[in-house]
């Protein structure tokens, strides 16, 4: 079972920061999940929301910032919003990466970075934006994909995995029971569950035989 640090180890350090990623690595994760947006000056950066308001001392849309302005924001405890390249520099070679596409117009730039670094076997790309995943499938099918779903019904999810060639389904804890897990496995897919922080839920997911667990507290896994 994969131990996946959700936004790093965001139960301990500011989410989606280098400090959070370093903490997750120190706790022995197999994989780190983070979120990617594209900003006005063209860089891919690591932040969850469309707006900077919740996680920084700034205001406004992430996409409206250039890198110089974004660097001036405090993302918690003096941390800065990292670029994708900075995150990969820190993590690759120590753990794998689950890169979740949040912003629009990310896919093609993400493909370029993955190809330049030749890290096809060290990451997986996930998203609720299936259009972005389709771009990746069509332009660079070597990149492993995961479907993110808030859909309780499994049939549409399994069909989408087939259409996109995705081998992983990342699903909400609230929907998961033993039959749900077994159905996904019978389809030849892996199931990774988010976001699981309670020790009772963690034990239950392990008993169900899930393939990976996302947690804000990866040392509990």
Z-matrix of the N, CA and C atoms (Angstrom, degrees):
N
C 1 1.460
C 2 1.519 1 110.79
N 3 1.320 2 115.98 1 130.95
C 4 1.463 3 120.57 2 179.42
C 5 1.532 4 111.39 3 -76.15
N 6 1.328 5 114.99 4 131.92
C 7 1.464 6 121.09 5 171.53
C 8 1.531 7 106.90 6 -93.98
N 9 1.336 8 115.89 7 113.08
C 10 1.465 9 120.83 8 -172.58
C 11 1.523 10 109.57 9 -114.71
N 12 1.312 11 116.56 10 118.79
C 13 1.458 12 121.62 11 177.24
C 14 1.509 13 110.70 12 -77.71
N 15 1.331 14 117.01 13 117.11
C 16 1.462 15 122.70 14 -176.95
C 17 1.522 16 110.57 15 -79.47
N 18 1.327 17 115.38 16 114.29
C 19 1.473 18 121.61 17 -174.76
C 20 1.533 19 109.90 18 55.08
N 21 1.313 20 114.39 19 35.66
C 22 1.451 21 121.76 20 -175.29
C 23 1.519 22 109.23 21 93.73
N 24 1.316 23 115.38 22 -124.91
C 25 1.468 24 121.02 23 170.49
C 26 1.522 25 105.80 24 -123.81
N 27 1.337 26 115.32 25 69.71
C 28 1.469 27 119.55 26 -166.59
C 29 1.521 28 113.15 27 -76.10
N 30 1.338 29 117.13 28 -2.73
C 31 1.458 30 118.25 29 169.68
C 32 1.513 31 112.15 30 -75.49
N 33 1.337 32 115.71 31 -14.98
C 34 1.461 33 121.20 32 -176.15
C 35 1.525 34 113.64 33 -116.45
N 36 1.325 35 116.69 34 -33.13
C 37 1.464 36 121.12 35 -176.33
C 38 1.526 37 109.48 36 -132.37
N 39 1.343 38 118.09 37 161.68
C 40 1.465 39 120.31 38 -179.02
C 41 1.528 40 111.78 39 -55.64
N 42 1.315 41 115.76 40 130.01
C 43 1.458 42 121.12 41 -172.72
C 44 1.527 43 113.02 42 -59.06
N 45 1.339 44 114.30 43 145.23
C 46 1.465 45 121.64 44 174.23
C 47 1.527 46 113.49 45 57.53
N 48 1.323 47 115.86 46 34.20
C 49 1.468 48 120.68 47 175.30
C 50 1.524 49 108.93 48 -117.04
N 51 1.309 50 116.12 49 162.70
C 52 1.462 51 119.84 50 177.86
C 53 1.522 52 111.22 51 -61.19
N 54 1.321 53 116.66 52 -34.53
C 55 1.466 54 120.08 53 177.92
C 56 1.529 55 110.69 54 -64.06
N 57 1.317 56 116.56 55 -39.12
C 58 1.463 57 120.67 56 178.09
C 59 1.524 58 111.34 57 -68.09
N 60 1.325 59 116.74 58 -39.06
C 61 1.465 60 120.22 59 178.24
C 62 1.533 61 111.01 60 -66.31
N 63 1.329 62 115.86 61 -41.56
C 64 1.461 63 119.75 62 179.10
C 65 1.524 64 110.90 63 -64.22
N 66 1.320 65 116.80 64 -39.16
C 67 1.461 66 120.95 65 177.68
C 68 1.524 67 110.40 66 -62.59
N 69 1.332 68 116.46 67 -43.72
C 70 1.468 69 120.23 68 179.17
C 71 1.522 70 111.02 69 -60.81
N 72 1.320 71 116.95 70 -43.08
C 73 1.463 72 120.41 71 178.29
C 74 1.528 73 111.03 72 -62.13
N 75 1.318 74 116.22 73 -39.63
C 76 1.463 75 120.11 74 -179.48
C 77 1.525 76 111.44 75 -66.97
N 78 1.340 77 116.61 76 -21.77
C 79 1.463 78 121.52 77 179.41
C 80 1.527 79 112.21 78 -91.75
N 81 1.328 80 116.39 79 3.73
C 82 1.447 81 120.23 80 172.04
C 83 1.517 82 116.36 81 82.19
N 84 1.328 83 117.87 82 31.27
C 85 1.459 84 119.86 83 178.81
C 86 1.531 85 111.02 84 -68.72
N 87 1.320 86 115.31 85 155.73
C 88 1.465 87 121.22 86 171.93
C 89 1.514 88 111.35 87 -87.63
N 90 1.341 89 115.11 88 -28.91
C 91 1.462 90 120.94 89 -173.33
C 92 1.522 91 109.04 90 -149.43
N 93 1.329 92 115.93 91 148.88
C 94 1.459 93 121.87 92 175.01
C 95 1.518 94 108.62 93 -119.19
N 96 1.329 95 115.56 94 130.30
C 97 1.474 96 121.53 95 176.40
C 98 1.514 97 109.28 96 -99.20
N 99 1.343 98 115.73 97 135.36
C 100 1.458 99 120.12 98 172.08
C 101 1.522 100 109.91 99 -147.57
N 102 1.337 101 115.43 100 170.19
C 103 1.469 102 122.89 101 -171.49
C 104 1.517 103 110.86 102 -115.35
N 105 1.328 104 116.13 103 140.41
C 106 1.464 105 120.99 104 -172.66
C 107 1.524 106 111.83 105 -122.05
N 108 1.324 107 114.49 106 130.71
C 109 1.471 108 123.50 107 171.67
C 110 1.529 109 109.15 108 -123.02
N 111 1.318 110 115.42 109 159.59
C 112 1.459 111 121.15 110 171.97
C 113 1.519 112 108.75 111 -107.86
N 114 1.338 113 116.50 112 134.64
C 115 1.458 114 120.25 113 -178.56
C 116 1.526 115 111.26 114 -104.09
N 117 1.322 116 114.76 115 174.11
C 118 1.465 117 121.86 116 -171.64
C 119 1.520 118 113.38 117 -58.39
N 120 1.338 119 116.50 118 -35.67
C 121 1.467 120 119.88 119 -178.61
C 122 1.525 121 112.72 120 -83.74
N 123 1.340 122 117.82 121 2.01
C 124 1.449 123 121.60 122 170.35
C 125 1.516 124 116.44 123 103.33
N 126 1.328 125 117.68 124 -11.70
C 127 1.469 126 119.50 125 -178.58
C 128 1.529 127 111.36 126 -77.13
N 129 1.319 128 115.15 127 153.72
C 130 1.458 129 121.58 128 169.52
C 131 1.518 130 107.93 129 -94.57
N 132 1.336 131 116.27 130 128.73
C 133 1.461 132 121.05 131 -176.20
C 134 1.529 133 109.82 132 -127.81
N 135 1.333 134 114.62 133 163.11
C 136 1.456 135 121.69 134 -173.56
C 137 1.527 136 109.69 135 -103.38
N 138 1.318 137 115.87 136 107.30
C 139 1.466 138 122.47 137 175.91
C 140 1.522 139 107.34 138 -162.07
N 141 1.319 140 117.45 139 148.12
C 142 1.462 141 121.05 140 -174.29
C 143 1.518 142 113.26 141 -82.76
N 144 1.340 143 117.30 142 -52.91
C 145 1.463 144 121.04 143 -170.09
C 146 1.522 145 112.35 144 -81.39
N 147 1.324 146 115.94 145 162.75
C 148 1.463 147 121.36 146 172.14
C 149 1.532 148 110.85 147 -69.44
N 150 1.320 149 115.78 148 -27.22
C 151 1.468 150 121.93 149 179.88
C 152 1.533 151 109.61 150 -110.97
N 153 1.326 152 116.12 151 152.17
C 154 1.465 153 120.60 152 179.41
C 155 1.519 154 112.41 153 -84.00
N 156 1.328 155 118.03 154 -7.08
C 157 1.464 156 122.47 155 -167.75
C 158 1.528 157 114.51 156 -58.88
N 159 1.324 158 118.52 157 -43.45
C 160 1.462 159 121.31 158 -173.33
C 161 1.523 160 112.77 159 -71.59
N 162 1.312 161 117.22 160 -38.68
C 163 1.471 162 120.05 161 -170.09
C 164 1.526 163 114.21 162 -105.74
N 165 1.330 164 117.93 163 -2.36
C 166 1.463 165 120.58 164 178.70
C 167 1.524 166 109.80 165 -135.86
N 168 1.322 167 115.39 166 179.39
C 169 1.460 168 120.66 167 175.39
C 170 1.528 169 111.67 168 -91.63
N 171 1.319 170 117.12 169 13.65
C 172 1.456 171 121.52 170 179.13
C 173 1.511 172 112.30 171 -102.17
N 174 1.330 173 114.41 172 -176.55
C 175 1.458 174 120.87 173 178.79
C 176 1.524 175 108.85 174 -139.59
N 177 1.326 176 116.01 175 150.65
C 178 1.448 177 120.17 176 172.59
C 179 1.517 178 114.27 177 110.44
N 180 1.324 179 114.44 178 175.33
C 181 1.455 180 122.21 179 -179.23
C 182 1.533 181 111.66 180 -70.36
N 183 1.305 182 116.35 181 136.26
C 184 1.458 183 120.68 182 175.10
C 185 1.527 184 110.46 183 -55.98
N 186 1.334 185 116.06 184 -44.02
C 187 1.463 186 121.41 185 -174.86
C 188 1.523 187 113.04 186 -64.27
N 189 1.330 188 117.63 187 -16.82
C 190 1.467 189 120.85 188 -179.22
C 191 1.526 190 112.98 189 -87.96
N 192 1.322 191 117.53 190 -5.13
C 193 1.461 192 121.56 191 -178.02
C 194 1.522 193 110.90 192 -91.60
N 195 1.349 194 115.57 193 147.11
C 196 1.462 195 119.94 194 163.15
C 197 1.520 196 107.34 195 -96.75
N 198 1.314 197 116.94 196 169.29
C 199 1.455 198 120.04 197 -172.27
C 200 1.525 199 111.98 198 -64.45
N 201 1.313 200 116.80 199 -39.29
C 202 1.467 201 119.98 200 -179.74
C 203 1.528 202 111.02 201 -59.72
N 204 1.329 203 116.95 202 -43.73
C 205 1.467 204 120.69 203 179.89
C 206 1.517 205 111.21 204 -69.75
N 207 1.310 206 116.09 205 -38.50
C 208 1.462 207 120.25 206 -178.59
C 209 1.522 208 110.67 207 -65.08
N 210 1.341 209 116.25 208 -34.87
C 211 1.465 210 121.06 209 -178.64
C 212 1.530 211 112.49 210 -65.54
N 213 1.310 212 116.64 211 -19.46
C 214 1.459 213 120.29 212 -178.51
C 215 1.525 214 112.71 213 -80.58
N 216 1.331 215 116.55 214 -11.82
C 217 1.456 216 120.49 215 -177.45
C 218 1.527 217 111.29 216 -82.89
N 219 1.321 218 115.23 217 148.63
C 220 1.460 219 121.94 218 175.78
C 221 1.522 220 107.60 219 -97.55
N 222 1.340 221 116.63 220 117.57
C 223 1.461 222 121.48 221 -179.54
C 224 1.522 223 111.79 222 -93.82
N 225 1.328 224 116.57 223 15.31
C 226 1.458 225 122.04 224 178.44
C 227 1.513 226 111.93 225 116.07
N 228 1.337 227 115.99 226 125.03
C 229 1.474 228 122.38 227 177.84
C 230 1.528 229 111.95 228 55.57
N 231 1.330 230 114.27 229 34.73
C 232 1.456 231 119.73 230 177.24
C 233 1.512 232 115.04 231 81.16
N 234 1.323 233 117.89 232 1.01
C 235 1.458 234 121.16 233 179.79
C 236 1.528 235 111.20 234 -75.00
N 237 1.324 236 115.43 235 151.22
C 238 1.456 237 122.23 236 176.72
C 239 1.521 238 110.03 237 -104.77
N 240 1.321 239 116.57 238 157.89
C 241 1.458 240 120.45 239 172.73
C 242 1.521 241 107.91 240 -69.07
N 243 1.334 242 118.47 241 119.73
C 244 1.463 243 119.24 242 -177.49
C 245 1.519 244 112.71 243 -81.23
N 246 1.311 245 115.42 244 156.46
C 247 1.465 246 120.18 245 169.05
C 248 1.530 247 108.38 246 -80.51
N 249 1.316 248 115.31 247 163.10
C 250 1.455 249 119.74 248 175.96
C 251 1.520 250 110.57 249 -59.45
N 252 1.323 251 117.14 250 -42.29
C 253 1.469 252 120.04 251 -179.52
C 254 1.524 253 111.27 252 -60.39
N 255 1.309 254 117.32 253 -40.46
C 256 1.470 255 120.24 254 179.15
C 257 1.525 256 111.12 255 -64.56
N 258 1.320 257 115.58 256 -41.11
C 259 1.462 258 119.60 257 179.22
C 260 1.524 259 110.99 258 -64.22
N 261 1.318 260 116.28 259 -44.59
C 262 1.455 261 120.06 260 179.65
C 263 1.523 262 111.44 261 -65.31
N 264 1.329 263 117.16 262 -39.16
C 265 1.464 264 120.72 263 177.71
C 266 1.525 265 110.81 264 -57.47
N 267 1.318 266 116.62 265 -37.97
C 268 1.457 267 121.05 266 -177.78
C 269 1.527 268 112.23 267 -76.29
N 270 1.345 269 116.43 268 -41.03
C 271 1.466 270 120.03 269 -167.71
C 272 1.529 271 114.00 270 -92.00
N 273 1.327 272 116.88 271 -44.43
C 274 1.460 273 120.06 272 -172.49
C 275 1.528 274 110.43 273 -60.95
N 276 1.316 275 115.51 274 133.64
C 277 1.456 276 121.66 275 -174.58
C 278 1.514 277 112.65 276 97.10
N 279 1.352 278 115.70 277 -17.60
C 280 1.464 279 120.74 278 177.97
C 281 1.531 280 111.30 279 -115.32
N 282 1.306 281 115.90 280 -23.52
C 283 1.457 282 121.40 281 179.68
C 284 1.517 283 109.44 282 -168.33
N 285 1.327 284 116.14 283 164.78
C 286 1.454 285 120.95 284 177.21
C 287 1.522 286 110.05 285 -87.12
N 288 1.319 287 115.58 286 170.61
C 289 1.465 288 121.62 287 -173.07
C 290 1.521 289 109.94 288 -127.88
N 291 1.335 290 116.03 289 135.71
C 292 1.464 291 122.49 290 166.53
C 293 1.524 292 106.82 291 -108.20
N 294 1.321 293 114.93 292 105.21
C 295 1.461 294 121.36 293 -177.04
C 296 1.521 295 109.31 294 -94.57
N 297 1.314 296 116.80 295 110.99
C 298 1.466 297 119.75 296 178.71
C 299 1.525 298 110.02 297 -94.92
N 300 1.310 299 116.12 298 120.82
C 301 1.463 300 121.16 299 176.30
C 302 1.520 301 108.62 300 -76.40
N 303 1.319 302 116.38 301 117.94
C 304 1.464 303 122.47 302 177.00
C 305 1.523 304 111.48 303 -104.58
N 306 1.318 305 115.87 304 -48.12
C 307 1.456 306 119.31 305 -175.91
C 308 1.520 307 112.06 306 -80.95
N 309 1.318 308 114.75 307 172.57
C 310 1.465 309 120.83 308 175.99
C 311 1.527 310 109.19 309 -88.19
N 312 1.325 311 115.93 310 160.56
C 313 1.465 312 121.55 311 174.84
C 314 1.523 313 112.43 312 60.61
N 315 1.318 314 116.22 313 36.60
C 316 1.459 315 121.27 314 -178.82
C 317 1.528 316 111.84 315 -99.65
N 318 1.325 317 117.31 316 -34.94
C 319 1.465 318 122.62 317 -165.22
C 320 1.525 319 113.89 318 -54.35
N 321 1.320 320 117.82 319 -49.71
C 322 1.468 321 119.36 320 -173.82
C 323 1.524 322 111.71 321 -67.03
N 324 1.325 323 117.44 322 -38.81
C 325 1.469 324 119.82 323 177.59
C 326 1.526 325 110.82 324 -68.25
N 327 1.327 326 116.05 325 -36.95
C 328 1.454 327 120.16 326 177.65
C 329 1.528 328 110.71 327 -63.52
N 330 1.318 329 116.78 328 -42.84
C 331 1.472 330 120.82 329 177.47
C 332 1.525 331 110.76 330 -56.95
N 333 1.321 332 116.99 331 -45.02
C 334 1.466 333 121.07 332 -178.85
C 335 1.527 334 111.21 333 -58.50
N 336 1.326 335 116.00 334 -44.35
C 337 1.466 336 120.11 335 -178.00
C 338 1.527 337 110.69 336 -66.70
N 339 1.322 338 116.67 337 -42.67
C 340 1.464 339 120.65 338 179.69
C 341 1.526 340 110.51 339 -62.87
N 342 1.329 341 117.08 340 -42.35
C 343 1.469 342 120.57 341 -179.97
C 344 1.521 343 111.28 342 -67.67
N 345 1.341 344 117.10 343 -42.47
C 346 1.460 345 120.49 344 179.94
C 347 1.527 346 111.42 345 -60.74
N 348 1.325 347 116.09 346 -38.11
C 349 1.462 348 121.05 347 -177.70
C 350 1.533 349 112.49 348 -88.65
N 351 1.318 350 116.54 349 -12.86
C 352 1.469 351 122.11 350 -178.61
C 353 1.529 352 110.77 351 53.29
N 354 1.334 353 115.41 352 56.12
C 355 1.462 354 120.54 353 -175.93
C 356 1.532 355 111.44 354 -117.56
N 357 1.316 356 116.33 355 34.85
C 358 1.461 357 121.20 356 -177.94
C 359 1.527 358 112.48 357 -57.26
N 360 1.324 359 116.96 358 -34.62
C 361 1.459 360 120.75 359 -176.10
C 362 1.525 361 112.59 360 -92.72
N 363 1.320 362 117.04 361 6.24
C 364 1.463 363 119.87 362 -176.31
C 365 1.523 364 113.25 363 -116.89
N 366 1.332 365 116.33 364 8.19
C 367 1.452 366 118.65 365 -179.64
C 368 1.513 367 110.85 366 -152.63
N 369 1.329 368 113.83 367 167.36
C 370 1.451 369 122.37 368 171.03
C 371 1.521 370 106.37 369 -137.79
N 372 1.321 371 116.97 370 145.57
C 373 1.464 372 121.81 371 -179.21
C 374 1.526 373 108.39 372 -111.31
N 375 1.310 374 115.89 373 127.65
C 376 1.457 375 121.43 374 -179.17
C 377 1.526 376 110.06 375 -126.65
N 378 1.334 377 115.68 376 161.75
C 379 1.457 378 119.50 377 177.15
C 380 1.526 379 110.59 378 -173.97
N 381 1.346 380 115.31 379 153.78
C 382 1.464 381 121.37 380 164.03
C 383 1.526 382 109.97 381 -82.90
N 384 1.324 383 116.56 382 -15.85
C 385 1.466 384 122.08 383 179.57
C 386 1.525 385 108.18 384 -88.28
N 387 1.317 386 115.80 385 91.79
C 388 1.458 387 119.92 386 -173.40
C 389 1.523 388 112.12 387 -71.02
N 390 1.312 389 116.93 388 -20.93
C 391 1.458 390 120.06 389 174.22
C 392 1.516 391 111.85 390 -63.44
N 393 1.335 392 116.62 391 -39.02
C 394 1.460 393 120.80 392 177.12
C 395 1.531 394 111.21 393 -66.68
N 396 1.323 395 116.39 394 -38.54
C 397 1.461 396 119.73 395 177.36
C 398 1.529 397 111.59 396 -67.43
N 399 1.318 398 116.50 397 -35.34
C 400 1.462 399 120.25 398 178.06
C 401 1.527 400 110.97 399 -64.44
N 402 1.322 401 116.91 400 -38.41
C 403 1.468 402 120.75 401 176.76
C 404 1.530 403 109.37 402 -59.92
N 405 1.326 404 116.73 403 -44.60
C 406 1.464 405 120.33 404 179.94
C 407 1.521 406 110.58 405 -64.19
N 408 1.319 407 117.01 406 -44.70
C 409 1.471 408 120.44 407 179.44
C 410 1.524 409 110.87 408 -57.62
N 411 1.332 410 116.18 409 -42.25
C 412 1.461 411 120.03 410 -175.80
C 413 1.530 412 112.52 411 -75.55
N 414 1.332 413 117.27 412 -35.72
C 415 1.458 414 120.68 413 -175.13
C 416 1.527 415 113.67 414 -91.49
N 417 1.330 416 116.95 415 -31.60
C 418 1.468 417 119.43 416 -177.55
C 419 1.534 418 109.34 417 -150.93
N 420 1.329 419 116.38 418 79.69
C 421 1.473 420 120.33 419 -175.52
C 422 1.520 421 114.30 420 -67.18
N 423 1.329 422 118.98 421 -7.54
C 424 1.465 423 120.54 422 176.88
C 425 1.525 424 112.45 423 -72.49
N 426 1.323 425 117.00 424 -16.93
C 427 1.464 426 120.19 425 -177.82
C 428 1.528 427 109.30 426 -79.50
N 429 1.333 428 118.53 427 121.62
C 430 1.463 429 121.31 428 179.45
C 431 1.535 430 111.34 429 -67.23
N 432 1.326 431 115.92 430 138.10
C 433 1.459 432 121.50 431 -176.84
C 434 1.519 433 111.28 432 -118.90
N 435 1.333 434 115.25 433 150.51
C 436 1.466 435 122.26 434 173.40
C 437 1.520 436 108.76 435 -130.98
N 438 1.317 437 115.53 436 136.93
C 439 1.460 438 121.26 437 175.45
C 440 1.520 439 108.73 438 -86.60
N 441 1.308 440 116.69 439 127.72
C 442 1.460 441 122.13 440 170.55
C 443 1.518 442 107.49 441 -95.65
N 444 1.327 443 116.42 442 131.58
C 445 1.459 444 117.73 443 -174.80
C 446 1.516 445 112.21 444 -140.03
N 447 1.326 446 115.05 445 138.40
C 448 1.462 447 123.32 446 168.43
C 449 1.522 448 109.41 447 -106.85
N 450 1.320 449 116.40 448 13.36
C 451 1.461 450 123.27 449 -176.26
C 452 1.521 451 110.00 450 -88.62
N 453 1.340 452 116.89 451 122.02
C 454 1.457 453 119.67 452 179.17
C 455 1.529 454 111.55 453 -71.28
N 456 1.331 455 116.56 454 -38.08
C 457 1.463 456 119.70 455 -178.86
C 458 1.527 457 109.59 456 -70.72
N 459 1.309 458 115.87 457 131.07
C 460 1.456 459 119.44 458 -174.92
C 461 1.522 460 113.35 459 -81.08
N 462 1.314 461 118.17 460 -31.32
C 463 1.470 462 120.44 461 -174.08
C 464 1.532 463 112.46 462 -55.16
N 465 1.340 464 119.17 463 -49.05
C 466 1.477 465 118.45 464 178.92
C 467 1.528 466 112.57 465 -62.54
N 468 1.334 467 117.55 466 -34.49
C 469 1.460 468 121.33 467 179.83
C 470 1.522 469 110.78 468 -66.58
N 471 1.320 470 116.11 469 -45.05
C 472 1.457 471 120.31 470 -179.18
C 473 1.519 472 111.04 471 -65.53
N 474 1.326 473 116.28 472 -38.23
C 475 1.463 474 120.36 473 177.79
C 476 1.523 475 110.91 474 -64.10
N 477 1.337 476 116.01 475 -41.23
C 478 1.461 477 120.75 476 179.67
C 479 1.533 478 110.94 477 -65.68
N 480 1.315 479 116.77 478 -40.66
C 481 1.474 480 120.22 479 176.66
C 482 1.523 481 110.11 480 -58.58
N 483 1.314 482 116.67 481 -42.01
C 484 1.454 483 120.91 482 179.96
C 485 1.525 484 110.88 483 -64.89
N 486 1.317 485 116.49 484 -42.96
C 487 1.464 486 120.84 485 -178.60
C 488 1.521 487 111.86 486 -63.95
N 489 1.328 488 116.52 487 -37.47
C 490 1.466 489 121.30 488 -175.73
C 491 1.527 490 112.88 489 -95.90
N 492 1.310 491 116.66 490 -5.09
C 493 1.464 492 119.23 491 -178.13
C 494 1.509 493 112.61 492 70.53
N 495 1.329 494 117.52 493 24.13
C 496 1.467 495 122.03 494 -179.60
C 497 1.517 496 110.18 495 -80.30
N 498 1.315 497 116.51 496 139.42
C 499 1.458 498 122.14 497 179.27
C 500 1.522 499 112.62 498 -104.53
N 501 1.333 500 116.61 499 -7.80
C 502 1.457 501 121.05 500 -178.78
C 503 1.519 502 110.29 501 -124.21
N 504 1.330 503 114.83 502 142.18
C 505 1.458 504 122.11 503 174.48
C 506 1.519 505 107.19 504 -122.30
N 507 1.329 506 116.64 505 117.49
C 508 1.458 507 122.42 506 179.88
C 509 1.525 508 108.40 507 -100.38
N 510 1.332 509 117.02 508 115.90
C 511 1.458 510 120.48 509 -169.31
C 512 1.521 511 112.23 510 -127.18
N 513 1.329 512 113.89 511 158.69
C 514 1.454 513 122.39 512 -179.75
C 515 1.525 514 110.82 513 -72.20
N 516 1.319 515 115.27 514 135.76
C 517 1.461 516 122.27 515 178.71
C 518 1.533 517 112.21 516 -49.93
N 519 1.323 518 117.47 517 -37.20
C 520 1.459 519 121.50 518 -173.90
C 521 1.524 520 113.21 519 -60.94
N 522 1.336 521 117.41 520 -22.47
C 523 1.461 522 120.93 521 -175.06
C 524 1.523 523 113.98 522 -95.94
N 525 1.303 524 117.80 523 -6.50
C 526 1.465 525 120.30 524 -164.63
C 527 1.520 526 111.92 525 -94.96
N 528 1.335 527 114.90 526 123.37
C 529 1.448 528 121.57 527 166.11
C 530 1.529 529 107.77 528 -131.92
N 531 1.328 530 116.80 529 -179.02
C 532 1.463 531 120.17 530 -174.12
C 533 1.525 532 111.51 531 -62.51
N 534 1.317 533 118.42 532 -40.90
C 535 1.458 534 120.83 533 -179.34
C 536 1.521 535 111.19 534 -66.34
N 537 1.331 536 116.24 535 -36.43
C 538 1.468 537 121.41 536 177.47
C 539 1.529 538 109.74 537 -59.60
N 540 1.339 539 115.28 538 -47.46
C 541 1.471 540 120.62 539 179.72
C 542 1.524 541 110.51 540 -63.53
N 543 1.321 542 116.44 541 -45.39
C 544 1.461 543 120.47 542 -177.67
C 545 1.527 544 111.65 543 -63.37
N 546 1.324 545 116.68 544 -37.64
C 547 1.464 546 120.61 545 179.50
C 548 1.522 547 111.06 546 -64.41
N 549 1.308 548 116.67 547 -42.05
C 550 1.467 549 121.18 548 178.36
C 551 1.533 550 110.23 549 -64.58
N 552 1.307 551 116.56 550 -42.47
C 553 1.469 552 119.86 551 178.97
C 554 1.526 553 111.65 552 -65.80
N 555 1.314 554 116.84 553 -37.34
C 556 1.467 555 119.25 554 178.17
C 557 1.523 556 111.75 555 -64.39
N 558 1.327 557 115.43 556 -26.16
C 559 1.470 558 120.56 557 177.82
C 560 1.532 559 111.60 558 -81.85
N 561 1.330 560 116.85 559 0.24
C 562 1.462 561 120.45 560 178.92
C 563 1.509 562 113.96 561 80.41
N 564 1.322 563 117.13 562 20.82
C 565 1.459 564 122.42 563 -178.09
C 566 1.520 565 111.14 564 -112.59
N 567 1.335 566 115.19 565 162.36
C 568 1.458 567 121.76 566 173.92
C 569 1.528 568 109.43 567 -100.30
N 570 1.325 569 116.96 568 148.85
C 571 1.467 570 121.90 569 178.01
C 572 1.523 571 109.43 570 -121.46
N 573 1.336 572 114.71 571 126.70
C 574 1.456 573 122.94 572 176.37
C 575 1.525 574 107.50 573 -119.70
N 576 1.320 575 117.35 574 133.32
C 577 1.464 576 121.88 575 -169.46
C 578 1.523 577 111.02 576 -112.94
N 579 1.346 578 115.25 577 135.16
C 580 1.468 579 121.28 578 177.98
C 581 1.527 580 109.96 579 -125.92
N 582 1.306 581 118.23 580 162.24
C 583 1.456 582 128.52 581 -29.17
C 584 1.513 583 104.87 582 -100.00
N 585 1.326 584 117.75 583 121.19
C 586 1.463 585 122.31 584 -166.71
C 587 1.527 586 108.93 585 -110.52
N 588 1.332 587 115.73 586 108.14
C 589 1.462 588 121.35 587 -176.02
C 590 1.521 589 113.63 588 -114.85
N 591 1.328 590 117.04 589 -30.09
C 592 1.466 591 121.16 590 -178.32
C 593 1.530 592 110.23 591 -75.24
N 594 1.337 593 118.12 592 129.35
C 595 1.467 594 120.48 593 -179.22
C 596 1.532 595 113.67 594 -56.06
N 597 1.317 596 117.44 595 -33.11
C 598 1.468 597 120.60 596 178.41
C 599 1.524 598 110.21 597 -65.49
N 600 1.327 599 116.72 598 -43.50
C 601 1.466 600 120.70 599 178.16
C 602 1.528 601 111.00 600 -67.15
N 603 1.320 602 116.69 601 -38.37
C 604 1.472 603 120.42 602 178.72
C 605 1.528 604 110.09 603 -60.49
N 606 1.324 605 116.65 604 -46.30
C 607 1.463 606 120.67 605 179.02
C 608 1.525 607 110.96 606 -61.90
N 609 1.329 608 116.81 607 -41.30
C 610 1.462 609 121.31 608 -179.68
C 611 1.524 610 110.83 609 -63.18
N 612 1.346 611 117.77 610 -42.33
C 613 1.461 612 120.82 611 178.79
C 614 1.528 613 111.11 612 -64.45
N 615 1.313 614 116.64 613 -38.78
C 616 1.463 615 119.92 614 177.22
C 617 1.520 616 110.94 615 -63.64
N 618 1.339 617 116.35 616 -40.84
C 619 1.462 618 120.36 617 178.77
C 620 1.530 619 111.49 618 -65.18
N 621 1.326 620 116.87 619 -32.47
C 622 1.462 621 120.95 620 177.98
C 623 1.534 622 111.74 621 -72.91
N 624 1.329 623 116.39 622 -19.29
C 625 1.457 624 119.88 623 178.99
C 626 1.513 625 114.96 624 85.14
N 627 1.353 626 117.12 625 31.81
C 628 1.460 627 119.14 626 177.81
C 629 1.529 628 109.79 627 -66.05
N 630 1.307 629 115.95 628 159.20
C 631 1.466 630 121.09 629 -175.39
C 632 1.522 631 113.16 630 -88.99
N 633 1.333 632 117.16 631 -23.02
C 634 1.456 633 120.68 632 179.89
C 635 1.515 634 110.43 633 -159.04
N 636 1.324 635 116.07 634 151.26
C 637 1.460 636 122.01 635 177.48
C 638 1.522 637 108.87 636 -129.00
N 639 1.333 638 115.37 637 128.45
C 640 1.463 639 122.12 638 171.83
C 641 1.528 640 107.69 639 -89.64
N 642 1.338 641 116.95 640 131.28
C 643 1.459 642 119.88 641 178.56
C 644 1.516 643 110.58 642 -145.34
N 645 1.349 644 114.64 643 145.87
C 646 1.462 645 120.35 644 172.99
C 647 1.516 646 110.83 645 -73.91
N 648 1.344 647 115.29 646 -17.42
C 649 1.469 648 122.63 647 -178.45
C 650 1.519 649 108.21 648 -124.70
N 651 1.325 650 117.50 649 74.34
C 652 1.463 651 120.03 650 -171.72
C 653 1.524 652 114.82 651 -64.53
N 654 1.321 653 117.75 652 -16.30
C 655 1.465 654 119.68 653 176.40
C 656 1.538 655 111.99 654 -71.07
N 657 1.336 656 117.15 655 -13.01
C 658 1.457 657 120.43 656 177.59
C 659 1.532 658 111.89 657 -83.32
N 660 1.317 659 117.02 658 -10.39
C 661 1.467 660 119.82 659 -174.78
C 662 1.533 661 112.16 660 -81.86
